[in-house]
Amino acid sequence: MIQMKRVYEEPSEEDGRRVLVDRVWPRGVSKEKAHLDEWMKEVAPSPDLRKWFGHKPERFEGFKESYRKELEESAERQDAVAKLRDWAAEEKVTLVYAAKDQEHNHVVVLKDFVNDNG
């Protein structure tokens, strides 16, 4: 099972394996406070795509399409997705992220991608 949670929310035993899936470390959060098991920078969107998107909801559909393409075409991202899929088959996995918008962010796309291609 895969779930999502902002890094600024309190960690919980219900989170299972906590995996940060942002390319950049979240501001104001220590490694201790984050309680992460993994940091998978490689699965995050490319810097150019992230900058273009700018967390603007009106660009989300275009962002989603482009990010899914990045996930499909990058061997490194495919390896990370396979790892997430394997972990999720064995235990609960929480994709941890920093974005404020909980509906229009890369983790929504990543979670669907992992589940759709499993």
N, CA, C and O atoms as a GROMACS GRO file, in nm:
protein
  472
    1MET      N    1   0.084  -0.119   0.000
    1MET     CA    2   0.000   0.000   0.000
    1MET      C    3   0.088   0.124   0.000
    1MET      O    4   0.187   0.132   0.073
    2ILE      N    5   0.050   0.220  -0.082
    2ILE     CA    6   0.125   0.346  -0.091
    2ILE      C    7   0.034   0.459  -0.047
    2ILE      O    8  -0.081   0.470  -0.090
    3GLN      N    9   0.088   0.544   0.039
    3GLN     CA   10   0.016   0.663   0.082
    3GLN      C   11   0.110   0.782   0.072
    3GLN      O   12   0.229   0.767   0.048
    4MET      N   13   0.054   0.901   0.092
    4MET     CA   14   0.130   1.026   0.080
    4MET      C   15   0.117   1.105   0.210
    4MET      O   16   0.016   1.097   0.280
    5LYS      N   17   0.224   1.182   0.240
    5LYS     CA   18   0.220   1.263   0.360
    5LYS      C   19   0.323   1.376   0.347
    5LYS      O   20   0.435   1.355   0.300
    6ARG      N   21   0.282   1.494   0.390
    6ARG     CA   22   0.377   1.607   0.390
    6ARG      C   23   0.483   1.585   0.496
    6ARG      O   24   0.453   1.532   0.604
    7VAL      N   25   0.604   1.624   0.467
    7VAL     CA   26   0.714   1.608   0.560
    7VAL      C   27   0.694   1.690   0.687
    7VAL      O   28   0.753   1.662   0.791
    8TYR      N   29   0.609   1.793   0.679
    8TYR     CA   30   0.583   1.881   0.793
    8TYR      C   31   0.479   1.823   0.889
    8TYR      O   32   0.458   1.878   0.997
    9GLU      N   33   0.415   1.713   0.851
    9GLU     CA   34   0.322   1.645   0.941
    9GLU      C   35   0.401   1.551   1.031
    9GLU      O   36   0.509   1.504   0.995
   10GLU      N   37   0.346   1.525   1.149
   10GLU     CA   38   0.414   1.437   1.244
   10GLU      C   39   0.426   1.296   1.188
   10GLU      O   40   0.329   1.240   1.138
   11PRO      N   41   0.546   1.237   1.196
   11PRO     CA   42   0.560   1.096   1.157
   11PRO      C   43   0.479   1.008   1.251
   11PRO      O   44   0.452   1.044   1.366
   12SER      N   45   0.440   0.893   1.200
   12SER     CA   46   0.358   0.801   1.277
   12SER      C   47   0.399   0.658   1.244
   12SER      O   48   0.454   0.631   1.137
   13GLU      N   49   0.374   0.567   1.336
   13GLU     CA   50   0.401   0.426   1.308
   13GLU      C   51   0.315   0.377   1.193
   13GLU      O   52   0.351   0.280   1.126
   14GLU      N   53   0.202   0.442   1.171
   14GLU     CA   54   0.112   0.405   1.062
   14GLU      C   55   0.173   0.434   0.924
   14GLU      O   56   0.123   0.387   0.822
   15ASP      N   57   0.280   0.512   0.922
   15ASP     CA   58   0.344   0.549   0.795
   15ASP      C   59   0.417   0.432   0.730
   15ASP      O   60   0.432   0.429   0.608
   16GLY      N   61   0.462   0.337   0.809
   16GLY     CA   62   0.544   0.230   0.753
   16GLY      C   63   0.678   0.286   0.706
   16GLY      O   64   0.740   0.364   0.777
   17ARG      N   65   0.721   0.245   0.588
   17ARG     CA   66   0.848   0.294   0.532
   17ARG      C   67   0.826   0.434   0.478
   17ARG      O   68   0.741   0.456   0.392
   18ARG      N   69   0.903   0.529   0.530
   18ARG     CA   70   0.891   0.670   0.488
   18ARG      C   71   0.999   0.703   0.385
   18ARG      O   72   1.118   0.689   0.412
   19VAL      N   73   0.955   0.746   0.267
   19VAL     CA   74   1.047   0.772   0.156
   19VAL      C   75   1.027   0.915   0.106
   19VAL      O   76   0.922   0.949   0.052
   20LEU      N   77   1.129   0.998   0.123
   20LEU     CA   78   1.125   1.134   0.068
   20LEU      C   79   1.145   1.124  -0.082
   20LEU      O   80   1.241   1.062  -0.128
   21VAL      N   81   1.054   1.185  -0.160
   21VAL     CA   82   1.062   1.175  -0.306
   21VAL      C   83   1.076   1.314  -0.369
   21VAL      O   84   1.034   1.335  -0.483
   22ASP      N   85   1.136   1.406  -0.297
   22ASP     CA   86   1.168   1.539  -0.349
   22ASP      C   87   1.316   1.542  -0.386
   22ASP      O   88   1.398   1.475  -0.324
   23ARG      N   89   1.348   1.621  -0.487
   23ARG     CA   90   1.487   1.635  -0.529
   23ARG      C   91   1.568   1.720  -0.430
   23ARG      O   92   1.688   1.698  -0.413
   24VAL      N   93   1.501   1.814  -0.367
   24VAL     CA   94   1.566   1.908  -0.275
   24VAL      C   95   1.519   1.880  -0.133
   24VAL      O   96   1.401   1.852  -0.110
   25TRP      N   97   1.610   1.887  -0.038
   25TRP     CA   98   1.574   1.864   0.102
   25TRP      C   99   1.477   1.973   0.148
   25TRP      O  100   1.498   2.090   0.117
   26PRO      N  101   1.370   1.936   0.220
   26PRO     CA  102   1.270   2.034   0.263
   26PRO      C  103   1.326   2.135   0.363
   26PRO      O  104   1.402   2.100   0.453
   27ARG      N  105   1.286   2.260   0.345
   27ARG     CA  106   1.332   2.367   0.432
   27ARG      C  107   1.286   2.348   0.576
   27ARG      O  108   1.172   2.309   0.603
   28GLY      N  109   1.377   2.376   0.667
   28GLY     CA  110   1.342   2.379   0.808
   28GLY      C  111   1.315   2.245   0.873
   28GLY      O  112   1.261   2.239   0.983
   29VAL      N  113   1.352   2.136   0.807
   29VAL     CA  114   1.327   2.003   0.862
   29VAL      C  115   1.462   1.932   0.880
   29VAL      O  116   1.538   1.915   0.785
   30SER      N  117   1.490   1.891   1.002
   30SER     CA  118   1.614   1.817   1.028
   30SER      C  119   1.594   1.672   0.985
   30SER      O  120   1.481   1.624   0.974
   31LYS      N  121   1.704   1.603   0.963
   31LYS     CA  122   1.695   1.461   0.928
   31LYS      C  123   1.629   1.382   1.040
   31LYS      O  124   1.554   1.288   1.014
   32GLU      N  125   1.656   1.421   1.162
   32GLU     CA  126   1.596   1.350   1.276
   32GLU      C  127   1.445   1.370   1.278
   32GLU      O  128   1.370   1.274   1.298
   33LYS      N  129   1.400   1.492   1.257
   33LYS     CA  130   1.257   1.521   1.261
   33LYS      C  131   1.182   1.456   1.144
   33LYS      O  132   1.065   1.420   1.157
   34ALA      N  133   1.248   1.441   1.031
   34ALA     CA  134   1.184   1.383   0.912
   34ALA      C  135   1.155   1.233   0.929
   34ALA      O  136   1.061   1.181   0.869
   35HIS      N  137   1.235   1.164   1.008
   35HIS     CA  138   1.217   1.020   1.031
   35HIS      C  139   1.203   0.943   0.901
   35HIS      O  140   1.106   0.870   0.880
   36LEU      N  141   1.301   0.959   0.813
   36LEU     CA  142   1.296   0.893   0.682
   36LEU      C  143   1.372   0.762   0.682
   36LEU      O  144   1.472   0.744   0.753
   37ASP      N  145   1.324   0.670   0.601
   37ASP     CA  146   1.396   0.546   0.577
   37ASP      C  147   1.478   0.555   0.449
   37ASP      O  148   1.581   0.489   0.436
   38GLU      N  149   1.432   0.636   0.355
   38GLU     CA  150   1.498   0.650   0.225
   38GLU      C  151   1.479   0.792   0.174
   38GLU      O  152   1.385   0.862   0.213
   39TRP      N  153   1.571   0.834   0.087
   39TRP     CA  154   1.554   0.959   0.012
   39TRP      C  155   1.581   0.924  -0.134
   39TRP      O  156   1.694   0.895  -0.172
   40MET      N  157   1.476   0.927  -0.215
   40MET     CA  158   1.487   0.892  -0.356
   40MET      C  159   1.476   1.018  -0.442
   40MET      O  160   1.371   1.045  -0.501
   41LYS      N  161   1.582   1.093  -0.449
   41LYS     CA  162   1.586   1.215  -0.531
   41LYS      C  163   1.560   1.182  -0.678
   41LYS      O  164   1.495   1.259  -0.750
   42GLU      N  165   1.611   1.067  -0.720
   42GLU     CA  166   1.609   1.031  -0.862
   42GLU      C  167   1.470   1.013  -0.919
   42GLU      O  168   1.453   1.014  -1.041
   43VAL      N  169   1.370   0.995  -0.835
   43VAL     CA  170   1.235   0.972  -0.885
   43VAL      C  171   1.158   1.104  -0.901
   43VAL      O  172   1.048   1.105  -0.957
   44ALA      N  173   1.213   1.212  -0.851
   44ALA     CA  174   1.147   1.343  -0.860
   44ALA      C  175   1.150   1.396  -1.003
   44ALA      O  176   1.230   1.351  -1.084
   45PRO      N  177   1.062   1.491  -1.034
   45PRO     CA  178   1.063   1.551  -1.168
   45PRO      C  179   1.195   1.624  -1.194
   45PRO      O  180   1.264   1.667  -1.102
   46SER      N  181   1.228   1.637  -1.320
   46SER     CA  182   1.350   1.710  -1.357
   46SER      C  183   1.339   1.856  -1.310
   46SER      O  184   1.228   1.909  -1.298
   47PRO      N  185   1.453   1.919  -1.284
   47PRO     CA  186   1.448   2.060  -1.243
   47PRO      C  187   1.375   2.150  -1.343
   47PRO      O  188   1.300   2.239  -1.302
   48ASP      N  189   1.394   2.127  -1.472
   48ASP     CA  190   1.327   2.209  -1.574
   48ASP      C  191   1.176   2.193  -1.567
   48ASP      O  192   1.102   2.291  -1.575
   49LEU      N  193   1.129   2.070  -1.552
   49LEU     CA  194   0.985   2.046  -1.544
   49LEU      C  195   0.929   2.107  -1.416
   49LEU      O  196   0.822   2.169  -1.418
   50ARG      N  197   0.999   2.090  -1.308
   50ARG     CA  198   0.955   2.146  -1.180
   50ARG      C  199   0.943   2.298  -1.187
   50ARG      O  200   0.846   2.356  -1.139
   51LYS      N  201   1.042   2.362  -1.249
   51LYS     CA  202   1.039   2.508  -1.262
   51LYS      C  203   0.924   2.552  -1.352
   51LYS      O  204   0.855   2.650  -1.321
   52TRP      N  205   0.903   2.481  -1.462
   52TRP     CA  206   0.794   2.517  -1.553
   52TRP      C  207   0.660   2.507  -1.482
   52TRP      O  208   0.576   2.596  -1.494
   53PHE      N  209   0.640   2.399  -1.408
   53PHE     CA  210   0.513   2.376  -1.337
   53PHE      C  211   0.489   2.484  -1.232
   53PHE      O  212   0.380   2.542  -1.227
   54GLY      N  213   0.588   2.512  -1.151
   54GLY     CA  214   0.577   2.618  -1.051
   54GLY      C  215   0.460   2.601  -0.955
   54GLY      O  216   0.416   2.699  -0.895
   55HIS      N  217   0.410   2.480  -0.939
   55HIS     CA  218   0.297   2.449  -0.851
   55HIS      C  219   0.172   2.531  -0.886
   55HIS      O  220   0.093   2.566  -0.799
   56LYS      N  221   0.156   2.560  -1.015
   56LYS     CA  222   0.037   2.631  -1.063
   56LYS      C  223  -0.068   2.528  -1.103
   56LYS      O  224  -0.048   2.452  -1.198
   57PRO      N  225  -0.181   2.524  -1.032
   57PRO     CA  226  -0.283   2.423  -1.061
   57PRO      C  227  -0.327   2.420  -1.208
   57PRO      O  228  -0.358   2.313  -1.261
   58GLU      N  229  -0.328   2.534  -1.274
   58GLU     CA  230  -0.372   2.538  -1.414
   58GLU      C  231  -0.273   2.467  -1.507
   58GLU      O  232  -0.308   2.435  -1.621
   59ARG      N  233  -0.151   2.441  -1.460
   59ARG     CA  234  -0.052   2.368  -1.540
   59ARG      C  235  -0.044   2.220  -1.503
   59ARG      O  236   0.037   2.147  -1.559
   60PHE      N  237  -0.126   2.177  -1.409
   60PHE     CA  238  -0.110   2.042  -1.354
   60PHE      C  239  -0.130   1.934  -1.460
   60PHE      O  240  -0.054   1.838  -1.462
   61GLU      N  241  -0.228   1.947  -1.546
   61GLU     CA  242  -0.252   1.842  -1.647
   61GLU      C  243  -0.130   1.827  -1.739
   61GLU      O  244  -0.088   1.715  -1.769
   62GLY      N  245  -0.074   1.938  -1.784
   62GLY     CA  246   0.046   1.932  -1.867
   62GLY      C  247   0.165   1.877  -1.790
   62GLY      O  248   0.244   1.799  -1.844
   63PHE      N  249   0.177   1.917  -1.665
   63PHE     CA  250   0.284   1.866  -1.579
   63PHE      C  251   0.271   1.715  -1.562
   63PHE      O  252   0.370   1.642  -1.574
   64LYS      N  253   0.149   1.669  -1.535
   64LYS     CA  254   0.125   1.526  -1.513
   64LYS      C  255   0.169   1.445  -1.635
   64LYS      O  256   0.235   1.343  -1.622
   65GLU      N  257   0.131   1.492  -1.752
   65GLU     CA  258   0.168   1.422  -1.876
   65GLU      C  259   0.320   1.418  -1.893
   65GLU      O  260   0.377   1.314  -1.925
   66SER      N  261   0.385   1.531  -1.872
   66SER     CA  262   0.531   1.538  -1.889
   66SER      C  263   0.604   1.456  -1.784
   66SER      O  264   0.703   1.389  -1.816
   67TYR      N  265   0.557   1.459  -1.661
   67TYR     CA  266   0.624   1.384  -1.554
   67TYR      C  267   0.607   1.233  -1.576
   67TYR      O  268   0.701   1.157  -1.556
   68ARG      N  269   0.488   1.190  -1.618
   68ARG     CA  270   0.468   1.048  -1.647
   68ARG      C  271   0.564   1.004  -1.759
   68ARG      O  272   0.617   0.893  -1.756
   69LYS      N  273   0.584   1.091  -1.856
   69LYS     CA  274   0.677   1.060  -1.965
   69LYS      C  275   0.819   1.044  -1.911
   69LYS      O  276   0.892   0.953  -1.950
   70GLU      N  277   0.859   1.135  -1.819
   70GLU     CA  278   0.991   1.123  -1.757
   70GLU      C  279   1.002   0.991  -1.680
   70GLU      O  280   1.106   0.925  -1.686
   71LEU      N  281   0.898   0.953  -1.610
   71LEU     CA  282   0.900   0.828  -1.534
   71LEU      C  283   0.913   0.707  -1.627
   71LEU      O  284   0.982   0.610  -1.595
   72GLU      N  285   0.848   0.713  -1.741
   72GLU     CA  286   0.852   0.602  -1.837
   72GLU      C  287   0.984   0.591  -1.911
   72GLU      O  288   1.028   0.481  -1.944
   73GLU      N  289   1.048   0.704  -1.938
   73GLU     CA  290   1.165   0.705  -2.026
   73GLU      C  291   1.300   0.701  -1.956
   73GLU      O  292   1.403   0.683  -2.022
   74SER      N  293   1.302   0.717  -1.827
   74SER     CA  294   1.429   0.720  -1.754
   74SER      C  295   1.452   0.586  -1.684
   74SER      O  296   1.371   0.543  -1.602
   75ALA      N  297   1.563   0.521  -1.716
   75ALA     CA  298   1.596   0.394  -1.651
   75ALA      C  299   1.614   0.412  -1.501
   75ALA      O  300   1.572   0.328  -1.422
   76GLU      N  301   1.676   0.523  -1.462
   76GLU     CA  302   1.697   0.549  -1.319
   76GLU      C  303   1.563   0.565  -1.245
   76GLU      O  304   1.545   0.512  -1.135
   77ARG      N  305   1.471   0.638  -1.307
   77ARG     CA  306   1.339   0.654  -1.246
   77ARG      C  307   1.263   0.521  -1.245
   77ARG      O  308   1.192   0.491  -1.149
   78GLN      N  309   1.276   0.443  -1.352
   78GLN     CA  310   1.210   0.313  -1.357
   78GLN      C  311   1.260   0.221  -1.246
   78GLN      O  312   1.182   0.147  -1.187
   79ASP      N  313   1.390   0.225  -1.219
   79ASP     CA  314   1.447   0.144  -1.110
   79ASP      C  315   1.388   0.187  -0.975
   79ASP      O  316   1.355   0.103  -0.892
   80ALA      N  317   1.376   0.317  -0.956
   80ALA     CA  318   1.319   0.369  -0.830
   80ALA      C  319   1.173   0.329  -0.817
   80ALA      O  320   1.129   0.290  -0.709
   81VAL      N  321   1.097   0.338  -0.926
   81VAL     CA  322   0.956   0.298  -0.925
   81VAL      C  323   0.945   0.149  -0.892
   81VAL      O  324   0.858   0.109  -0.814
   82ALA      N  325   1.030   0.068  -0.950
   82ALA     CA  326   1.028  -0.076  -0.922
   82ALA      C  327   1.055  -0.104  -0.774
   82ALA      O  328   0.992  -0.191  -0.714
   83LYS      N  329   1.148  -0.029  -0.716
   83LYS     CA  330   1.179  -0.043  -0.573
   83LYS      C  331   1.057  -0.007  -0.489
   83LYS      O  332   1.022  -0.079  -0.395
   84LEU      N  333   0.993   0.103  -0.522
   84LEU     CA  334   0.873   0.145  -0.450
   84LEU      C  335   0.764   0.038  -0.460
   84LEU      O  336   0.697   0.006  -0.361
   85ARG      N  337   0.748  -0.015  -0.579
   85ARG     CA  338   0.647  -0.118  -0.602
   85ARG      C  339   0.676  -0.243  -0.519
   85ARG      O  340   0.586  -0.302  -0.460
   86ASP      N  341   0.804  -0.283  -0.515
   86ASP     CA  342   0.843  -0.400  -0.437
   86ASP      C  343   0.818  -0.378  -0.288
   86ASP      O  344   0.764  -0.465  -0.220
   87TRP      N  345   0.858  -0.262  -0.238
   87TRP     CA  346   0.837  -0.232  -0.096
   87TRP      C  347   0.687  -0.233  -0.064
   87TRP      O  348   0.645  -0.289   0.038
   88ALA      N  349   0.607  -0.172  -0.152
   88ALA     CA  350   0.463  -0.161  -0.127
   88ALA      C  351   0.395  -0.298  -0.127
   88ALA      O  352   0.290  -0.316  -0.065
   89ALA      N  353   0.453  -0.394  -0.196
   89ALA     CA  354   0.398  -0.530  -0.196
   89ALA      C  355   0.419  -0.598  -0.061
   89ALA      O  356   0.346  -0.690  -0.024
   90GLU      N  357   0.520  -0.552   0.012
   90GLU     CA  358   0.556  -0.613   0.140
   90GLU      C  359   0.509  -0.537   0.263
   90GLU      O  360   0.485  -0.596   0.368
   91GLU      N  361   0.497  -0.404   0.249
   91GLU     CA  362   0.468  -0.320   0.365
   91GLU      C  363   0.404  -0.189   0.320
   91GLU      O  364   0.398  -0.158   0.201
   92LYS      N  365   0.355  -0.113   0.416
   92LYS     CA  366   0.300   0.019   0.388
   92LYS      C  367   0.416   0.113   0.356
   92LYS      O  368   0.518   0.112   0.425
   93VAL      N  369   0.400   0.193   0.250
   93VAL     CA  370   0.502   0.290   0.209
   93VAL      C  371   0.437   0.428   0.206
   93VAL      O  372   0.331   0.446   0.147
   94THR      N  373   0.502   0.524   0.269
   94THR     CA  374   0.454   0.661   0.268
   94THR      C  375   0.550   0.745   0.185
   94THR      O  376   0.669   0.757   0.217
   95LEU      N  377   0.498   0.804   0.078
   95LEU     CA  378   0.576   0.896  -0.005
   95LEU      C  379   0.571   1.032   0.064
   95LEU      O  380   0.464   1.092   0.079
   96VAL      N  381   0.685   1.080   0.106
   96VAL     CA  382   0.696   1.204   0.183
   96VAL      C  383   0.740   1.315   0.090
   96VAL      O  384   0.829   1.297   0.007
   97TYR      N  385   0.675   1.432   0.104
   97TYR     CA  386   0.703   1.544   0.016
   97TYR      C  387   0.683   1.675   0.092
   97TYR      O  388   0.630   1.676   0.203
   98ALA      N  389   0.727   1.787   0.031
   98ALA     CA  390   0.719   1.916   0.098
   98ALA      C  391   0.613   2.010   0.040
   98ALA      O  392   0.576   2.107   0.107
   99ALA      N  393   0.563   1.986  -0.079
   99ALA     CA  394   0.471   2.078  -0.145
   99ALA      C  395   0.350   2.112  -0.057
   99ALA      O  396   0.298   2.026   0.014
  100LYS      N  397   0.307   2.238  -0.065
  100LYS     CA  398   0.191   2.282   0.012
  100LYS      C  399   0.061   2.228  -0.046
  100LYS      O  400  -0.027   2.184   0.028
  101ASP      N  401   0.050   2.232  -0.177
  101ASP     CA  402  -0.071   2.187  -0.246
  101ASP      C  403  -0.074   2.034  -0.247
  101ASP      O  404   0.009   1.970  -0.311
  102GLN      N  405  -0.170   1.978  -0.177
  102GLN     CA  406  -0.176   1.833  -0.164
  102GLN      C  407  -0.246   1.763  -0.279
  102GLN      O  408  -0.247   1.640  -0.286
  103GLU      N  409  -0.306   1.840  -0.369
  103GLU     CA  410  -0.376   1.782  -0.483
  103GLU      C  411  -0.301   1.797  -0.614
  103GLU      O  412  -0.316   1.715  -0.705
  104HIS      N  413  -0.219   1.902  -0.625
  104HIS     CA  414  -0.149   1.931  -0.750
  104HIS      C  415   0.002   1.927  -0.725
  104HIS      O  416   0.067   2.031  -0.717
  105ASN      N  417   0.056   1.806  -0.712
  105ASN     CA  418   0.199   1.792  -0.692
  105ASN      C  419   0.248   1.662  -0.754
  105ASN      O  420   0.168   1.578  -0.794
  106HIS      N  421   0.378   1.647  -0.763
  106HIS     CA  422   0.435   1.531  -0.831
  106HIS      C  423   0.407   1.399  -0.759
  106HIS      O  424   0.407   1.294  -0.823
  107VAL      N  425   0.383   1.404  -0.629
  107VAL     CA  426   0.360   1.280  -0.555
  107VAL      C  427   0.226   1.217  -0.592
  107VAL      O  428   0.213   1.094  -0.593
  108VAL      N  429   0.128   1.299  -0.623
  108VAL     CA  430  -0.001   1.248  -0.670
  108VAL      C  431   0.022   1.168  -0.799
  108VAL      O  432  -0.032   1.058  -0.815
  109VAL      N  433   0.101   1.222  -0.888
  109VAL     CA  434   0.131   1.156  -1.016
  109VAL      C  435   0.213   1.030  -0.993
  109VAL      O  436   0.186   0.926  -1.051
  110LEU      N  437   0.315   1.040  -0.907
  110LEU     CA  438   0.402   0.926  -0.879
  110LEU      C  439   0.325   0.811  -0.817
  110LEU      O  440   0.342   0.696  -0.858
  111LYS      N  441   0.241   0.840  -0.720
  111LYS     CA  442   0.162   0.735  -0.655
  111LYS      C  443   0.074   0.663  -0.758
  111LYS      O  444   0.070   0.540  -0.761
  112ASP      N  445   0.005   0.740  -0.842
  112ASP     CA  446  -0.078   0.679  -0.947
  112ASP      C  447   0.006   0.596  -1.044
  112ASP      O  448  -0.035   0.488  -1.086
  113PHE      N  449   0.121   0.648  -1.080
  113PHE     CA  450   0.209   0.579  -1.174
  113PHE      C  451   0.254   0.444  -1.118
  113PHE      O  452   0.250   0.343  -1.187
  114VAL      N  453   0.296   0.444  -0.993
  114VAL     CA  454   0.340   0.320  -0.930
  114VAL      C  455   0.225   0.221  -0.924
  114VAL      O  456   0.243   0.103  -0.955
  115ASN      N  457   0.107   0.267  -0.886
  115ASN     CA  458  -0.010   0.178  -0.876
  115ASN      C  459  -0.059   0.132  -1.012
  115ASN      O  460  -0.098   0.016  -1.027
  116ASP      N  461  -0.057   0.220  -1.113
  116ASP     CA  462  -0.107   0.187  -1.247
  116ASP      C  463  -0.020   0.084  -1.318
  116ASP      O  464  -0.070   0.003  -1.395
  117ASN      N  465   0.110   0.088  -1.293
  117ASN     CA  466   0.202   0.005  -1.368
  117ASN      C  467   0.252  -0.114  -1.287
  117ASN      O  468   0.353  -0.176  -1.322
  118GLY      N  469   0.184  -0.145  -1.181
  118GLY     CA  470   0.230  -0.252  -1.092
  118GLY      C  471   0.196  -0.389  -1.138
  118GLY      O  472   0.230  -0.487  -1.071
   0.00000   0.00000   0.00000
